Amino acid sequence: MPQRLSRSTLAPIMYSIRAQHGELLDTELSGRLTTAEALRAVSQSFALAEADGIRRAVCDVRAVERGPGNLLLVAAIFASRYQEGMRVALVSRPEQLALVRRFARYTGSRAGVAAFLTPEAAANWLDSEDVAPRLSSTEQRHLTEFARQWLRTSPGPVEDQGRRSGAA
């Protein structure tokens, strides 16, 4: 007869991942989420999304009681797997919103990751038209400086070249 495990020996479920109709990835995190469990959830979510060609996802963290301890590491792994054009909606409780928004910023995905208080608001955003990514002020400043340097070093028209070099 197979041995049955008592309810107290079973570990609580920390996350679940479902692909809905091959169009949306639905991830739910719960309980005391360790950094290791969060990293596994990120890795498995992206693997499923990549395998099925899914570009939209919702991650519900409202049932998370505590953790992960190293949010920056989880965001870095998320950023390493994130592909341009993906949209990920993070759903949180009001008291979690500041932390979830910080996580979204840490990922560096700008327009592709956003935080919401309700699944309905997240779904509306995911279904909305894609918004072109906007450059941050730092990126814009670097781009402007790079363009200025390029314009200074680019050669002018051929006739101007001859005049500057003293050709008759």
Phi, psi and omega in degrees: 000132181294146180279133179263138177273138176288156182302327183288340180270350179278135178285144178292150179287125182265332179203155172223145182229128179225140172263124181258111177056025179066013183241334186221135176261127182245113180243133177237131178247147183208168174070206176270097188273115178282164177299319180299316179294320179297319178296320177296318180297317178297312182299312182291325178296313179293324178298315179294317179298316180294319181295323182262000181068030182278132182247353181235140181213151172236135179237113183263115182249013184298333182270002178286126180271323182198147174099178354286159183290325183245078183297325180296321177295316179298318178296322180295317178294319176302312181298325181290336181261341183296137178244142179308135179099347176285152173230126181234120178259125179258125181251126184224169170281160181305321181287345178265347191303316181299317180293320180293321176295322177297317177301315180301319178294318180300328182291338180072012185273000176044254186288348185271349181228130181216155182252143182219159179264344180227149176297329179295316178296321178296315180296320178299317179294318180295326181276347182288165178297146177296135177260135179299135179298143182253143179283142174287166180298324178294314178298319180296318179297316179296317180297318179297315179295318178298315180297320179298316179295319180296319180294324179293327184263350182284140181290148178278189178300157185303318182295325177294324179301315182296320181293321182290330183273359176087012179291145183274000000 
